């Protein structure tokens, strides 16, 4: 899996993120970088909320 260093440098996860911030970050991350998948717990929450990509 390849990291998109430029994206990571300009899109840091907020400090002490809310669940909504984590979901938003991970969705954007999946669209811009392939270094790792969305964690299963968050993926389930995203699907539950109907925000699946």
ZALUMLUM-64564 format. One record per atom (N, C-alpha, C, O): x, y, z. Coordinates in pm, whole numbers, plus 50000, padded with zeros to 5 digits. Example, Ala and Ser with C-alpha at 12.3 -4.5 7.8 and 13.67 -1.06 7.14 Angstrom:
2
u, v, w
51319, 49431, 50780
51230, 49550, 50780
51320, 49670, 50780
51424, 49668, 50846
51285, 49775, 50708
51367, 49894, 50714
51290, 50003, 50787
51341, 50114, 50804
***
This chain:
53
u, v, w
50084, 49882, 50000
50000, 50000, 50000
50088, 50124, 50000
50188, 50132, 50072
50050, 50219, 49920
50131, 50338, 49904
50070, 50456, 49980
49949, 50479, 49975
50154, 50530, 50049
50110, 50648, 50124
50117, 50772, 50036
50211, 50791, 49959
50015, 50856, 50048
50012, 50985, 49979
50061, 51088, 50081
49982, 51149, 50152
50192, 51105, 50085
50255, 51191, 50186
50202, 51334, 50180
50178, 51396, 50284
50185, 51387, 50061
50136, 51524, 50044
49998, 51540, 50107
49972, 51638, 50177
49909, 51442, 50081
49775, 51450, 50138
49780, 51443, 50290
49715, 51522, 50359
49858, 51350, 50343
49870, 51336, 50488
49924, 51462, 50555
49878, 51501, 50662
50022, 51526, 50493
50079, 51647, 50552
49980, 51762, 50559
49986, 51843, 50651
49889, 51770, 50464
49794, 51882, 50463
49656, 51845, 50518
49566, 51929, 50521
49639, 51719, 50562
49510, 51674, 50615
49529, 51591, 50740
49505, 51470, 50740
49573, 51655, 50843
49596, 51584, 50969
49465, 51560, 51043
49372, 51641, 51036
49460, 51448, 51112
49344, 51417, 51195
49342, 51519, 51309
49446, 51544, 51371
49226, 51579, 51338
49220, 51675, 51448
49258, 51609, 51581
49244, 51487, 51597
49306, 51688, 51673
49339, 51638, 51806
49208, 51611, 51880
49118, 51695, 51879
49196, 51496, 51943
49074, 51453, 52013
48950, 51469, 51924
48857, 51540, 51960
48949, 51402, 51808
48838, 51420, 51714
48707, 51360, 51764
48706, 51260, 51836
48599, 51423, 51723
48467, 51366, 51750
48447, 51249, 51653
48525, 51233, 51559
48346, 51171, 51675
48317, 51060, 51585
48290, 51113, 51444
48336, 51054, 51346
48217, 51222, 51433
48187, 51281, 51303
48315, 51326, 51231
48329, 51306, 51111
48408, 51387, 51305
48536, 51429, 51245
48617, 51308, 51199
48680, 51312, 51093
48616, 51202, 51278
48688, 51080, 51239
48629, 51019, 51112
48702, 50977, 51023
48496, 51015, 51106
48430, 50961, 50987
48466, 51043, 50864
48504, 50988, 50761
48454, 51174, 50876
48485, 51264, 50763
48631, 51246, 50718
48658, 51238, 50598
48724, 51240, 50814
48865, 51226, 50781
48892, 51093, 50711
48961, 51089, 50609
48837, 50985, 50765
48863, 50853, 50707
48802, 50837, 50568
48861, 50770, 50483
48687, 50896, 50543
48628, 50891, 50410
48719, 50964, 50311
48749, 50913, 50204
48764, 51085, 50348
48855, 51161, 50262
48986, 51085, 50244
49043, 51084, 50135
49034, 51024, 50349
49159, 50948, 50344
49147, 50832, 50244
49236, 50811, 50162
49038, 50759, 50251
49018, 50646, 50160
49012, 50690, 50014
49052, 50616, 49925
48963, 50811, 49991
48953, 50864, 49855
49087, 50916, 49803
49106, 50928, 49682
49181, 50947, 49893
49306, 51012, 49852
49433, 50934, 49882
49540, 50972, 49834
49425, 50828, 49957
49544, 50755, 49997
49509, 50607, 50014
49398, 50573, 50057
49602, 50522, 49982
49575, 50378, 49997
49669, 50312, 50098
49701, 50194, 50086
49713, 50389, 50197
49810, 50334, 50292
49746, 50238, 50392
49815, 50152, 50448
49615, 50250, 50415
49547, 50157, 50506
49396, 50171, 50488
49348, 50276, 50445
49322, 50067, 50521
49176, 50073, 50507
49110, 50146, 50625
49174, 50169, 50728
48984, 50180, 50608
48906, 50239, 50718
48890, 50131, 50824
48858, 50017, 50791
48913, 50163, 50951
48895, 50065, 51058
48753, 50007, 51057
48657, 50078, 51028
48741, 49879, 51089
48612, 49810, 51082
48503, 49878, 51165
48389, 49888, 51120
48537, 49925, 51287
48437, 49990, 51371
48383, 50116, 51305
48263, 50143, 51311
48471, 50194, 51243
48428, 50316, 51175
48351, 50282, 51048
48252, 50348, 51016
48396, 50181, 50977
48328, 50139, 50854
48182, 50102, 50886
48091, 50138, 50812
48163, 50029, 50995
48027, 49990, 51037
47944, 50113, 51070
47826, 50120, 51034
48003, 50210, 51138
47931, 50333, 51174
47898, 50414, 51048
47789, 50471, 51039
47988, 50419, 50953
47965, 50491, 50828
47848, 50428, 50753
47759, 50497, 50704
47848, 50296, 50744
47740, 50226, 50676
47608, 50244, 50750
47503, 50261, 50687
47613, 50242, 50882
47494, 50263, 50963
47433, 50400, 50936
47311, 50415, 50935
47517, 50500, 50915
47471, 50636, 50891
47440, 50661, 50743
47394, 50769, 50707
47464, 50561, 50659
47433, 50575, 50517
47530, 50662, 50442
47493, 50724, 50342
47656, 50669, 50488
47756, 50754, 50424
47860, 50670, 50351
47970, 50717, 50324
47826, 50548, 50318
47923, 50461, 50251
47959, 50520, 50115
47876, 50582, 50048
48084, 50501, 50077
48130, 50554, 49950
48076, 50474, 49835
48105, 50505, 49719
***
